Amino acid sequence: MVSPTRRDRAVRALLARHPLTDHEPIAALLDLQGVRDAAAELRAAFDEVTAPEQPVLHTFAVKAGSLVPVLRLLDGFGIGCEVASPGELALARAAGLAPDRIVLDSPAKTPTELADALALGIALNVDNPQELARLDALTAGRPPAGPVGVRVNPQVGGGAIDAMSTATATSKFGVALGDPGARAWVLRAFADRPWLTRLHCHVGSQGMPLERMAAGVLATWELAEEINAAAGRRQVDTLDIGGGLPVNFSSDAHTPSFHDYARLLRRTVPGLFDGGYGLVTEFGRALLAKSGFILARVEYTKSAGGRPIAVTHAGAQVAVRTVFVPESWPLRVAAYRADGSPKTDGPPVRQDVAGPCCFAGDLVARDRPLPELEPGDLVALLDTGAYYFSNAFGYNALPRPGVYGYSADGDGPAVLTTLRRPQTMAELVAEYGGDC
Ligand SMILES: *Cc1c(COP(=O)(O)O)cnc(C)c1O
């Protein structure tokens, strides 16, 4: 469970140290204890189902929380990095991650990106036959220093959100296993290259039923067994099962849990846990989402067509998916008074919570019953620790908000650590070409 009390203490600590001023009317907060607990739960869930001595590398999908101190923190909790672009690799390197704790999965790797990965010796998963041909050219017959796998698309179907479904028949990711000739191509690729040692799948993210994710892992394990039988040895020694554990955005509960998924995997793919394979995981959202929230000032309140509207400083620039696809990405909103005390009294009033961007759809909640908001109150967008404040959208040249970690262990005030400074106007102007 997320602790609302810790959250309330974090709000008070933030207002004491970084008041939401006219210059910084929005900030993001991350519960460092919550992140540590999620990492520990992930490790415990797989410790419970894996064989003794079975190698397991948990990595964090950097796109879910691309902040260097967060990557460093997770590394300290035993979670490496899954990177999907040169920029994400640079962030992981800046966080000090050792090459053997990084996995590269970019879908559009350039020759330079491949060469850099080979030089560093990080693990990489090849997406398609053309990429494998490039790798052949770069390695010129010498086995790469780091492990190399092939990403497969088991085509087990999509989930509730199309944009998050990576294992549909026509998904852009990996080798579509059921397509004519594809399975034979994979078998040949491994037979010709003894240094291919991994298979990778990532079936989807938010909205994907756990059973479907497990079905994708089963199909990948079956292919590994087939490759190994053909090779007469354990050529495939590691399976990378991706991430995708969905997050509950409707309450403080952590459901489904890493334990639920690990136990389902053990029932569905027992051969994955007999100790014959190493395991890599790449969870993102489930490691961070519940531990973060965005706090923004209510600037004005008004009414239109009988609908009360609170105009706040949190909109599409920090909650892009919620604003553009609200039915798939609903967020809970909590109300606070200017002094940081929770505003829970008074009859709920149905109102819109709007952001600062200049387009009509910039709403983070529509017709939502909440205590009646007033100018100076604060709104908190809950469960936004993953994919929200770290993935800002540059609309209206709104600056990126500061991100602060908090620890609220004892009875004293919560302790804040800066994870990203708020962007200054000078930095913003430079980002938009001011220095050209
Ligand atoms: C996005 C992604 C992940 C993480 O997905 P979550 O839903 O955040 O757990 C893992 N692996 C790959 C290849 C991805 O693209």
The ligand as an SDF file (V2000), in Angstrom:
LIG
                    3D

 15 15  0  0  0  0  0  0  0  0999 V2000
    8.7670   -0.1550  -22.0880 C   0  0  0  0  0  0  0  0  0  0  0  0
    9.5250   -1.4170  -22.0320 C   0  0  0  0  0  0  0  0  0  0  0  0
    9.6810   -2.0740  -20.8180 C   0  0  0  0  0  0  0  0  0  0  0  0
    9.0240   -1.6100  -19.5370 C   0  0  0  0  0  0  0  0  0  0  0  0
    7.6310   -1.6820  -19.5530 O   0  0  0  0  0  0  0  0  0  0  0  0
    6.8010   -1.3560  -18.2340 P   0  0  0  0  0  0  0  0  0  0  0  0
    5.4010   -1.5120  -18.6280 O   0  0  0  0  0  0  0  0  0  0  0  0
    7.1270    0.0330  -17.8250 O   0  0  0  0  0  0  0  0  0  0  0  0
    7.2140   -2.3530  -17.1850 O   0  0  0  0  0  0  0  0  0  0  0  0
   10.4910   -3.1990  -20.7960 C   0  0  0  0  0  0  0  0  0  0  0  0
   11.0840   -3.6690  -21.9270 N   0  0  0  0  0  0  0  0  0  0  0  0
   10.9240   -3.0630  -23.1060 C   0  0  0  0  0  0  0  0  0  0  0  0
   11.6050   -3.6270  -24.2960 C   0  0  0  0  0  0  0  0  0  0  0  0
   10.1340   -1.9380  -23.2120 C   0  0  0  0  0  0  0  0  0  0  0  0
    9.9640   -1.3440  -24.3920 O   0  0  0  0  0  0  0  0  0  0  0  0
  1  2  1  0
  2  3  1  0
  2 14  2  0
  3  4  1  0
  3 10  2  0
  4  5  1  0
  5  6  1  0
  6  7  2  0
  6  8  1  0
  6  9  1  0
 10 11  1  0
 11 12  2  0
 12 13  1  0
 12 14  1  0
 14 15  1  0
M  END
$$$$
